[in-house]
C-alpha cells in the first residue's frame, strides 16, 4: 500500500469497480491499482493524466510536525 493524492475529481467505472476520487484528497491504494487506474485514465483523458500521484510520506510527516 502507498499514499496517493488525487490531482482532479475523477470516477473510474467498469470491471466491477466504481471508485471516485476527490481532488487533493489522500488515498491508501495498492501500487498496482494506482498504476492501473492511471493507465486507464491516460487513455480516456490524457490531458488530465496522471490522476493519482504518489505522496512522499516523509514530507507529510515533516509538514505535520511544523504546524
C-alpha positions in Angstrom: 0.0 0.0 0.0 1.1 3.6 -0.7 -0.4 7.0 -0.3 -1.7 8.8 -3.4 -3.1 12.2 -3.9 -5.8 12.8 -6.5 -5.0 15.5 -9.0 -8.6 16.1 -10.1 -12.1 14.9 -9.3 -12.5 11.6 -11.2 -14.7 8.5 -11.2 -13.4 5.2 -12.5 -16.0 2.6 -13.5 -16.1 -0.9 -15.0 -14.7 -4.3 -14.3 -16.7 -4.5 -11.1 -15.0 -1.2 -10.0 -16.8 2.0 -9.2 -14.2 4.3 -7.5 -14.4 8.0 -7.1 -11.5 10.3 -6.1 -11.7 13.9 -4.9 -9.1 16.4 -5.9 -6.3 17.0 -3.3 -7.5 14.1 -1.1 -5.0 11.4 0.0 -5.9 7.7 -0.5 -4.2 4.5 0.5 -4.0 2.2 -2.5 -2.1 -0.8 -3.7 0.6 0.4 -6.1 -0.6 -1.9 -8.9 -4.2 -0.5 -8.5 -3.0 3.1 -8.7 -0.8 2.3 -11.7 -3.7 0.6 -13.5 -6.1 3.5 -12.8 -3.5 6.0 -14.1 -3.0 3.9 -17.2 -6.8 3.7 -17.8 -7.2 7.4 -17.2 -4.3 8.3 -19.6 -6.2 6.5 -22.4 -9.5 8.3 -21.9 -8.2 11.8 -20.7 -4.5 12.2 -21.4 -4.8 15.9 -20.7 -5.6 15.2 -17.1 -3.1 12.4 -16.5 -1.8 11.4 -14.1 -4.9 11.2 -11.9 -3.1 9.8 -8.9 0.4 10.9 -7.8 2.4 9.2 -5.1 2.8 11.2 -1.9 6.1 11.3 -0.1 5.4 10.1 3.5 8.4 11.9 4.9 7.3 15.2 3.5 3.8 14.8 5.0 5.3 13.9 8.4 7.6 17.0 8.3 4.6 19.3 7.4 2.6 17.9 10.3 5.5 18.5 12.8 6.0 22.1 11.6 2.3 23.0 12.0 
